[in-house]
Amino acid sequence: MSDTRIERRTVLRGLGAAGLGAAAGWAAGANPAGAATPLNVIVVLIDDLARRELGCYGNTFNETPHMDRLAADGTRFTNGYAAAPVCSPTRASIMTGQYPARVGITEFLGPSGDDFLPTTFRTLPATLRNAGYRTCLIGKWHLSETYTGPVRDRPGNPWSHGFTDVIASEQKYIAGGDYFHPYFMLPDLAQRKPNEYLTDRLNLEAVDFITTAHQQGTPFYLHLAHYATHTTLAAPQALVDKYAAKPGAGQPGRNATLAAMLEVIDDGVGAIRAKLDQLGIADNTLILLLSDNGGDGGVATSTPLRGAKATLYEGGVRVPMIAYHPAGPSGRVVDAPFSTVDFMPTLLGATGVAAPAGARFDGVSFAGLLTGGAAPQRDTLYWVYPHWHNPGAPTASVRRGNHKLLRYLHDNRTELYDLAADPGETTNLAATQPAKVQELQAALDAHLRDVDFFPPAPTPANVPVVVTEQEFDTGLGGFTVLAPAPESRAGTVQAGGGVLTVAAGGAPAFALLRSSVAATHTDVAIIASQRSWANSAAPGQDTLFAGLVKDAANYLLVWYNHKTKRAGWDVRIGGVLTANRVTQLDGKIDYPGPNARLACVLHRDELTAYAMGNNGVYQYLLTADVGRHARLDDPAVRAQYRYGFGVRVDGGTVTVERFAVRRR
């Protein structure tokens, strides 16, 4: 994984036409004489669609006849799963056949950052392109790093992953919905008809691509990724009015605008199937349809499932999933769990295209099931979502058979459910089935070690080697006191008798203490142990920091503010501060002294914050990817920093009794 993480920030230059332009025809040698015509593949990916919104899953308000017909003609999965409860990681799993945590993308990618899908992963479109397929992305990608500069130069861009055609895919950050022309995220896309609605446009482009690829005599892979039904919801007014006039409109699960958006998607499915029939290739085309995660709880309901988007309850990850294979049976309903990590091995198996040499799949092939066979042997699925994102919290989960275990990462709270008896996850069985909890806990622990996404709690067992330790018995012990902006004063800093004291002294102060020990190791825990807080004497800043320090203008720190009960991270590079607090944590954490600890754990180019209160148990707070600021996975960059900690206080006094650095 180290090579993969490094390449995440390699700017892709010179993406020439070789291998990236539209395929002229079926590759030489890829289709031996006498072999069957290669199977075409269409994936229709809907954004934020709750499972129950389709008629074939029981909805009686929305009108989805074409998707319902697709299910009637093919296979409907009752346990179809997205690999994550938000979009980007699920999309990464489709492209790679791997768990998002292994890929390194576990949260939706924001407008700035250093996460993207690196080209070291052997992706589905690239594999099919190399086998002679024409591969097309229409619509949402959301796996690139940045939204500046030429689109084809951006790290993780879709051409670099094997798409020969990229149509109407975001040039600017996707943000909160963009459905009517002119599109702010697609400023160069001219409309094809007046008052153009984006979902209509994507449907039209899909039909045109199918026609062109067929005329070329080229097998094709079409990845139609709708931006709908992501909020803010919007649809043609006539359709909204149609649903607003239906009985029950406005009640939970009966959103007129969402229904209108869904009807346009459904019309597109109908248009695609009609074009396949017209061209005579319906009997040679596989179609998969799904949502990238559960519905947004603010506009949809997942009843009877619990939870919504951004949670690992079933409502966040169990999604509508339909497959049509021309050689498969009609009207089949399958209970076997089918995940987006299974898509790449399934589609390679269905098309007969060999997996890339050395490829590693977390998923398994369902190709045999799609043609009427049995489900493959795989009874365990995993999810890792270490993020504070309303309404969810940092969580990991495992499903084995009908049992599902969830572990909240910030407090190790565990829940166990029997999904067969209790699909709504209403009855926590953890207390009554300890053996099952132990079994699934062990499986989840093994998975977390395997994907190696974020470090475990900084206990002596996990980080046993002492790099440096200071108890402040006889002064500062080689620490340099710095005074960063905006306070630009350190206050009164004293050390002795086993405690370091930072006093505001009548004005806000920020004392940043840089040790003399270079950050030569990764997988290191930097731990500051606090003895007392300023409490009521501090109007706002009563904050402890830990992390890496170069100087007063360059540092990488995590922090906990005891006054406001908030946690976050600060990065200052060249005097410019980037700060982030986790708003969902506000007021929900409290670890008073004595014996409270704040730990910053370095792993690759990420800072993970843990806190320990009086109970002696570390609590996971957050993970911050700082690679866009400093490549900490590069030893030369890391060695420019020193281990350090800080105190920021605008009144009163804060005391620290120990500073330690430990490593694996």
C-alpha positions in Angstrom: 0.0 0.0 0.0 2.9 2.4 0.5 3.5 2.8 -3.2 -0.2 3.3 -3.8 -0.4 6.1 -1.2 2.6 7.9 -2.7 1.2 7.9 -6.1 -2.0 9.4 -4.9 -0.3 12.8 -5.2 1.5 12.2 -8.5 0.2 14.7 -11.0 -0.7 13.0 -14.2 0.9 14.6 -17.1 1.0 14.0 -20.8 -2.0 11.7 -21.1 -1.5 11.2 -24.8 -4.0 9.7 -27.2 -2.2 6.3 -27.2 -4.5 3.9 -25.4 -6.9 6.6 -24.3 -8.8 7.5 -27.4 -11.9 5.7 -28.6 -11.2 2.2 -29.6 -11.4 1.7 -33.3 -12.7 -1.9 -33.0 -12.3 -5.2 -31.2 -8.7 -5.6 -30.2 -6.6 -8.0 -32.3 -6.5 -11.4 -30.7 -9.1 -10.6 -28.1 -11.9 -12.3 -29.9 -10.6 -15.5 -31.5 -12.3 -16.9 -34.6 -15.5 -18.7 -33.8 -15.8 -17.1 -30.4 -19.1 -15.6 -29.3 -19.6 -11.9 -29.7 -18.3 -10.2 -26.5 -20.9 -9.3 -24.0 -21.7 -5.5 -23.7 -22.0 -4.1 -20.1 -24.1 -1.2 -18.8 -23.9 -0.1 -15.2 -26.6 2.5 -14.1 -25.5 4.1 -10.9 -28.0 6.3 -9.1 -26.9 8.8 -6.4 -28.3 8.5 -2.8 -31.3 6.4 -3.7 -32.9 4.6 -0.8 -33.7 1.0 -1.4 -37.5 1.4 -0.9 -37.9 4.1 -3.5 -38.4 1.6 -6.4 -41.7 -0.1 -7.1 -40.1 -3.5 -7.2 -39.0 -2.9 -3.6 -42.5 -2.1 -2.5 -42.9 1.6 -3.2 -46.4 2.6 -4.3 -46.0 6.3 -4.6 -43.1 6.6 -7.1 -43.5 5.4 -10.6 -40.6 3.3 -11.9 -42.0 0.9 -14.5 -38.8 0.5 -16.5 -36.7 -0.4 -13.5 -39.4 -2.6 -12.2 -39.5 -4.4 -15.6 -35.7 -4.8 -15.5 -36.1 -6.6 -12.2 -38.9 -8.7 -13.6 -36.8 -9.7 -16.6 -33.7 -10.4 -14.5 -32.5 -10.7 -10.9 -33.4 -8.5 -7.9 -31.2 -8.7 -4.9 -32.7 -8.3 -1.5 -29.3 -8.0 0.1 -27.5 -5.7 -2.4 -24.8 -3.7 -0.6 -22.8 -0.6 -1.3 -19.3 -0.9 0.1 -19.7 2.4 2.0 -22.5 4.6 3.2 -21.3 7.6 1.0 -20.5 7.9 -2.6 -16.7 8.2 -3.4 -15.7 5.0 -1.6 -18.5 3.0 -3.1 -17.4 4.2 -6.6 -13.8 3.2 -5.8 -15.0 -0.3 -4.8 -16.8 -0.7 -8.2 -13.7 0.4 -10.1 -11.3 -1.9 -8.2 -13.1 -4.8 -6.6 -11.6 -3.9 -3.3 -12.8 -2.5 0.0 -12.6 1.3 0.2 -10.4 1.1 3.3 -7.8 -0.9 1.2 -8.0 1.6 -1.6 -7.6 4.4 0.9 -10.8 6.3 0.2 -13.4 5.9 2.9 -15.2 9.3 2.8 -16.7 11.4 0.0 -13.9 13.5 -1.6 -14.2 17.2 -0.9 -13.4 20.2 -3.1 -9.8 20.2 -1.9 -7.6 17.4 -0.5 -5.1 14.8 -1.6 -7.3 11.7 -1.9 -8.0 10.3 -5.4 -8.1 6.9 -7.0 -4.5 6.2 -8.0 -3.5 4.6 -11.2 -1.6 1.8 -9.4 -5.0 0.2 -9.0 -6.0 -2.0 -11.9 -9.5 -0.8 -12.6 -12.5 -2.3 -14.3 -12.7 0.1 -17.3 -8.9 -0.1 -17.9 -9.1 -3.9 -17.9 -12.0 -3.9 -20.4 -10.4 -1.3 -22.6 -7.2 -3.3 -22.8 -9.3 -6.3 -23.9 -10.7 -4.2 -26.8 -13.8 -2.6 -25.2 -14.9 0.9 -25.8 -15.4 2.2 -22.3 -17.5 5.3 -21.5 -18.2 7.3 -18.3 -21.3 9.5 -18.5 -21.9 11.6 -15.5 -20.5 11.5 -12.0 -17.0 10.4 -11.3 -16.0 11.9 -7.9 -12.7 10.1 -7.6 -10.3 12.9 -8.7 -8.3 15.0 -6.3 -8.6 18.5 -7.5 -10.9 20.7 -9.5 -8.3 23.1 -11.0 -6.2 22.8 -14.1 -6.8 20.8 -17.2 -9.3 18.0 -16.5 -7.1 15.3 -18.0 -4.1 16.4 -16.0 -5.9 16.0 -12.6 -4.8 13.1 -10.5 -7.3 10.2 -10.6 -9.1 11.5 -13.7 -11.3 9.0 -15.4 -9.3 8.8 -18.6 -6.3 7.6 -16.6 -8.4 4.7 -15.3 -9.2 3.4 -18.8 -12.3 5.3 -20.0 -12.0 6.0 -23.7 -15.0 8.4 -23.6 -15.8 10.8 -20.8 -19.1 12.7 -21.3 -20.8 15.3 -19.0 -18.6 14.5 -16.0 -17.9 17.2 -13.5 -15.2 19.8 -14.1 -15.9 21.6 -10.9 -16.9 20.4 -7.5 -20.2 18.6 -7.4 -21.5 20.4 -4.3 -25.2 20.3 -3.5 -27.0 19.5 -6.7 -26.8 21.0 -10.2 -29.6 19.9 -12.5 -30.6 22.6 -15.0 -28.5 24.2 -17.7 -26.3 26.2 -17.4 -24.5 23.8 -15.1 -22.0 25.3 -12.7 -20.0 22.1 -12.5 -20.0 21.6 -16.3 -19.3 25.1 -17.6 -18.2 23.9 -21.0 -21.2 21.7 -21.7 -23.6 23.4 -24.2 -27.2 22.4 -23.9 -28.8 20.2 -26.6 -32.3 21.4 -26.0 -34.0 24.3 -24.3 -34.4 24.2 -20.5 -32.2 21.2 -20.4 -32.5 18.9 -17.4 -29.2 17.2 -16.6 -30.7 13.7 -16.0 -32.4 13.9 -19.4 -29.1 14.9 -21.0 -27.2 12.0 -19.5 -29.9 9.6 -20.7 -29.6 11.1 -24.2 -25.8 10.7 -24.2 -26.1 7.1 -23.1 -28.4 6.2 -26.0 -26.1 8.0 -28.4 -23.0 6.2 -27.1 -24.7 2.8 -27.4 -25.6 3.6 -31.0 -22.1 4.8 -31.9 -20.3 1.9 -30.3 -22.6 -0.6 -32.0 -22.0 1.1 -35.4 -18.3 0.7 -34.8 -18.7 -3.0 -34.1 -17.0 -2.5 -30.7 -18.1 -4.2 -27.5 -18.7 -1.5 -24.9 -18.8 -0.8 -21.2 -21.1 2.0 -20.3 -20.9 3.5 -16.8 -23.9 5.8 -16.6 -23.6 7.6 -13.2 -26.5 9.9 -12.5 -26.0 12.9 -10.2 -29.7 12.5 -9.2 -31.1 12.0 -6.6 -28.5 13.9 -4.6 -29.7 16.9 -2.8 -30.6 19.7 -3.3 -33.5 18.0 -5.1 -34.7 19.6 -8.4 -36.8 18.3 -11.3 -38.9 19.7 -14.1 -41.9 21.5 -12.6 -44.5 19.6 -14.5 -43.3 16.3 -13.1 -43.1 17.8 -9.6 -46.7 19.0 -9.9 -47.8 15.6 -11.1 -46.5 13.9 -7.9 -47.5 16.8 -5.6 -51.1 16.1 -6.7 -51.0 12.4 -5.8 -52.6 11.2 -2.6 -50.2 11.3 0.4 -47.7 13.6 -1.2 -45.5 15.2 1.4 -45.8 12.4 3.9 -42.6 10.5 4.8 -41.4 8.5 1.9 -43.6 10.5 -0.6 -41.4 13.3 -1.8 -42.8 14.8 -4.9 -39.5 16.2 -6.2 -37.6 13.0 -5.5 -40.3 11.0 -7.3 -40.0 13.4 -10.3 -36.2 13.0 -10.4 -36.6 9.2 -10.3 -39.1 9.2 -13.1 -36.6 10.8 -15.4 -34.0 8.2 -14.4 -36.5 5.5 -15.1 -37.3 7.0 -18.5 -33.7 6.7 -19.3 -33.6 3.0 -18.4 -36.5 2.5 -20.7 -34.8 4.5 -23.5 -31.6 2.4 -23.1 -33.5 -0.9 -23.3 -35.5 0.3 -26.3 -32.3 1.3 -28.1 -30.7 -2.1 -27.3 -33.9 -3.8 -28.8 -33.8 -1.6 -31.8 -30.1 -2.4 -32.5 -30.7 -6.1 -31.9 -28.1 -6.3 -29.1 -30.4 -6.6 -26.0 -29.6 -10.3 -26.0 -25.9 -9.5 -25.8 -25.9 -6.8 -23.1 -25.6 -7.2 -19.3 -27.2 -4.4 -17.2 -26.5 -3.7 -13.6 -28.5 -1.0 -11.7 -27.9 0.2 -8.2 -27.5 3.1 -5.8 -24.2 4.2 -4.4 -25.4 4.3 -0.8 -28.6 4.6 1.2 -30.9 7.6 0.9 -30.4 11.0 2.5 -32.4 10.9 5.7 -33.5 14.5 5.2 -35.5 13.7 2.0 -36.1 9.9 2.0 -36.9 7.1 4.4 -35.4 3.7 4.5 -38.2 2.0 6.4 -38.3 -0.8 7.4 -34.5 -0.6 7.5 -32.7 1.5 10.1 -30.4 4.4 9.4 -29.6 6.3 6.3 -26.7 7.7 4.2 -23.5 8.1 6.3 -24.4 5.3 8.7 -23.5 1.6 8.7 -26.9 0.5 9.6 -28.7 -1.3 6.8 -30.4 1.9 5.6 -27.0 3.4 4.9 -25.5 0.5 2.9 -28.3 -1.9 1.7 -29.3 -0.5 -1.6 -31.5 -1.3 -4.6 -29.6 -3.7 -6.9 -30.9 -5.2 -10.1 -29.1 -7.3 -12.7 -30.2 -8.3 -16.1 -28.2 -11.0 -18.0 -29.6 -12.1 -21.3 -28.8 -15.7 -20.5 -30.3 -15.5 -17.0 -33.7 -16.4 -15.6 -36.5 -13.9 -15.3 -38.0 -12.7 -12.1 -35.4 -14.2 -9.8 -35.1 -12.8 -6.3 -31.8 -13.5 -4.6 -31.1 -13.2 -0.9 -27.3 -13.8 -1.1 -25.4 -10.6 -0.2 -24.0 -9.0 -3.4 -21.7 -6.0 -2.8 -20.1 -3.4 -5.0 -16.8 -5.0 -4.3 -18.1 -7.9 -6.3 -18.7 -5.9 -9.4 -15.3 -6.1 -11.0 -14.8 -9.8 -10.6 -18.4 -10.4 -11.7 -18.2 -8.3 -14.8 -14.8 -9.8 -15.8 -16.2 -13.3 -15.3 -19.3 -12.5 -17.3 -17.4 -11.0 -20.2 -14.6 -13.6 -20.2 -12.0 -11.0 -19.8 -9.0 -12.1 -17.7 -8.3 -10.2 -14.5 -5.1 -8.2 -14.6 -1.9 -10.0 -13.5 -1.4 -9.5 -9.8 -4.9 -8.1 -9.2 -6.3 -8.5 -5.7 -10.0 -8.7 -5.3 -11.9 -8.5 -2.0 -15.1 -9.3 -4.0 -16.1 -12.5 -5.6 -17.7 -13.3 -9.0 -21.4 -13.6 -9.3 -21.2 -14.3 -13.0 -22.5 -17.8 -12.6 -25.4 -16.7 -10.4 -26.5 -14.1 -13.1 -26.9 -16.9 -15.6 -29.0 -19.0 -13.3 -26.4 -20.7 -11.1 -25.8 -20.7 -7.4 -24.3 -17.9 -5.3 -20.6 -18.0 -4.8 -19.1 -19.2 -1.5 -18.6 -16.0 0.5 -20.4 -15.4 3.8 -18.5 -12.4 5.3 -18.6 -8.7 4.3 -16.9 -5.7 6.0 -17.4 -2.0 6.2 -15.1 0.7 7.6 -16.3 4.2 8.0 -14.1 6.1 10.4 -15.7 9.5 10.0 -18.0 11.9 11.9 -20.7 12.6 9.4 -24.2 13.3 10.5 -26.2 11.2 11.3 -23.4 8.7 11.6 -20.3 8.3 13.7 -17.0 6.5 13.2 -18.0 2.9 12.8 -16.8 -0.4 11.5 -19.1 -3.4 10.8 -19.1 -7.0 9.7 -21.8 -9.2 8.4 -21.4 -13.0 8.6 -24.3 -15.1 7.6 -27.4 -13.4 9.0 -25.5 -11.7 11.9 -24.1 -8.2 11.7 -21.9 -6.6 14.3 -21.3 -2.8 14.5 -18.4 -1.3 16.5 -18.4 2.4 17.2 -14.7 3.4 17.0 -14.8 6.3 19.4 -16.0 4.4 22.4 -15.9 0.7 21.3 -19.6 0.3 21.9 -20.8 -2.9 20.2 -24.1 -3.8 18.6 -25.2 -7.2 17.3 -28.2 -7.9 15.1 -29.8 -10.9 13.4 -30.8 -9.5 10.1 -33.0 -12.4 9.1 -35.2 -12.1 12.2 -34.7 -8.3 12.7 -33.9 -6.5 9.4 -34.7 -3.2 11.0 -31.9 -3.7 13.6 -34.1 -2.9 16.5 -32.9 -5.5 19.0 -29.2 -5.4 20.1 -28.2 -9.0 20.9 -24.7 -8.2 22.1 -25.4 -8.9 25.7 -27.2 -12.2 25.1 -24.9 -13.7 22.4 -21.3 -13.1 23.7 -19.9 -16.0 21.7 -21.1 -14.5 18.5 -19.9 -11.1 19.5 -16.4 -12.5 20.2 -16.4 -14.3 16.9 -17.3 -11.2 14.9 -15.1 -8.9 16.9 -12.1 -11.2 16.1 -13.1 -11.2 12.4 -13.4 -7.4 12.3 -10.1 -6.9 14.1 -8.4 -9.2 11.6 -9.9 -7.1 8.7 -8.8 -3.8 10.2 -5.3 -5.1 10.5 -5.5 -6.4 6.9 -6.6 -3.2 5.3 -4.2 -1.1 7.5 -6.2 2.0 7.0 -5.9 3.7 10.4 -3.7 3.0 13.4 -5.0 1.2 16.5 -5.3 3.0 19.8 -1.8 4.1 21.1 -1.6 1.7 24.0 1.8 0.4 25.1 0.9 -3.0 23.6 0.3 -1.3 20.2 3.2 1.1 20.3 5.7 -0.5 22.7 9.0 1.2 21.8 9.8 4.5 23.7 11.3 7.1 21.3 11.4 9.9 23.9 9.8 10.7 27.2 9.8 13.9 29.3 8.2 14.3 32.7 9.4 17.9 33.3 11.2 17.2 36.6 14.1 19.5 35.9 13.0 22.1 33.4 12.0 22.0 29.8 14.5 19.2 28.9 15.6 20.4 25.5 12.2 21.7 24.3 12.1 25.0 22.3 9.2 27.3 23.1 7.5 28.9 20.0 4.7 31.4 19.9 2.6 31.0 16.7 0.1 33.5 15.3 -2.4 34.8 16.0 -1.5 35.2 19.6 2.3 35.5 18.9 3.0 35.1 22.6 3.6 32.0 24.6 2.4 33.3 27.9 4.4 32.2 30.9 6.0 28.7 30.4 7.6 27.0 33.4 8.7 23.4 34.1 9.8 21.6 37.2 8.7 19.2 39.8 7.1 16.9 37.2 4.8 19.4 35.6 4.9 22.0 32.8 2.7 25.1 33.3 1.4 27.5 30.7 -0.3 30.6 32.1 -2.1 33.1 29.9 -0.8 36.0 32.1 -3.5 38.5 31.2 -3.7 38.0 27.4 -4.4 35.0 25.0 -1.3 32.8 24.7 -0.2 29.9 22.5 2.9 28.0 23.6 4.1 25.5 21.1 6.8 23.2 22.4 9.1 21.6 19.8 11.3 18.7 21.0 14.8 18.1 19.7 13.8 14.6 18.4 13.3 14.4 14.6 10.3 12.6 13.2 12.2 9.8 11.6 9.6 7.1 12.3 6.1 6.5 11.0 3.5 4.6 13.0 4.4 6.8 16.0 2.2 8.0 18.8 2.8 11.5 20.2 1.2 11.7 23.6 0.7 14.8 25.8 -0.7 14.0 29.3 -2.5 16.8 30.9 -2.9 17.4 34.6 -5.3 20.4 34.9 -7.3 22.7 32.6 -7.9 26.4 32.9 -11.7 25.7 33.1 -13.8 28.7 33.9 -10.8 31.1 33.8 -10.6 30.5 30.0 -13.4 32.2 28.0 -12.8 30.1 24.9 -9.3 28.6 24.4 -8.5 25.8 26.8 -6.8 23.6 24.3 -4.1 20.9 24.2 -2.3 20.1 21.0 0.0 17.2 19.9 1.8 16.4 16.6 4.7 17.6 14.5 6.4 20.9 14.6 9.0 22.5 12.3 8.7 26.1 13.5 6.1 28.6 14.5 5.0 28.9 10.8 5.0 25.2 10.0 3.3 22.5 12.1 0.8 19.6 11.9 -1.3 19.2 15.0 -4.4 17.6 16.4 -6.2 19.3 19.3 -8.8 19.0 21.9 -10.5 22.1 23.4 -11.7 21.3 26.9 -13.8 24.5 27.2 -15.9 23.8 24.2 -15.6 20.0 24.2 -14.4 20.1 20.6 -11.7 18.3 18.6 -10.0 19.0 15.3 -6.7 19.6 13.6 -4.5 22.5 12.6 -2.0 22.6 9.8 0.2 25.7 9.2 2.5 25.7 6.2 4.5 28.8 5.4 2.5 30.7 7.9 -0.8 29.9 6.3 -3.2 28.1 8.6 -5.6 25.4 7.6 -7.9 24.4 10.5 -10.8 22.1 11.0 -12.9 21.2 13.9 -15.3 18.2 13.8 -18.6 19.9 14.4 -20.4 16.6 15.1 -18.1 16.1 18.1 -19.0 19.4 19.7 -20.1 19.0 23.2 -20.1 15.2 23.0 -16.6 14.4 24.4 -15.1 15.2 27.8 -11.9 13.9 29.2 -10.9 15.9 32.4 -7.7 15.5 34.3 -5.8 14.3 36.0 -4.4 11.5 33.7 -6.1 12.8 30.6 -4.1 12.3 27.4 -4.2 13.5 23.9 -2.4 11.4 21.3 -1.6 12.1 17.7 -0.8 8.9 15.8 1.2 9.1 12.6 0.4 6.6 9.9 1.4 7.1 6.3 0.5 10.8 5.7 -2.4 10.9 8.2 -2.8 12.2 11.7 -5.2 10.2 13.9 -6.3 11.7 17.2 -7.1 9.7 20.3 -8.0 10.9 23.7 -8.0 9.2 27.1 -10.0 10.2 30.1 -9.9 9.1 33.7 -11.2 5.7 32.7 -7.9 4.8 31.2 -9.4 3.9 27.8 -8.5 5.7 24.6 -11.3 7.2 22.5 -11.0 7.6 18.8 -11.6 11.2 17.7 -10.7 11.7 14.1 -8.3 11.1 11.2 -6.9 14.0 9.1 -5.2 13.4 5.8 -2.5 16.0 5.6 -0.7 14.7 2.5 -1.6 17.7 0.4 0.3 19.9 2.9 3.2 17.6 3.8 4.1 14.2 2.4 4.7 12.4 5.7 5.1 9.1 3.9 8.3 10.5 2.5 11.1 10.1 5.1 12.9 13.2 3.9 9.8 15.3 4.4 9.0 13.8 7.8 12.5 14.3 9.1 12.1 18.1 8.7 9.7 18.0 11.6 10.1 17.4 15.3 7.7 15.8 17.7 5.9 18.4 19.8 2.9 19.6 21.7 1.2 22.8 22.6 -1.1 24.7 24.9 -3.5 27.5 23.8 -5.3 29.4 26.6 -6.9 32.8 26.8 -7.2 32.9 30.5 -6.0 30.9 33.5 -3.4 28.1 33.5 -3.0 24.7 31.9 -0.6 22.1 33.2 1.0 19.1 31.4 2.7 16.4 33.3 4.2 14.2 30.6 5.2 14.1 27.0 6.0 10.8 25.3 6.6 9.5 21.8 6.2 5.7 21.2 6.4 3.6 18.1 5.5 0.2 16.9 
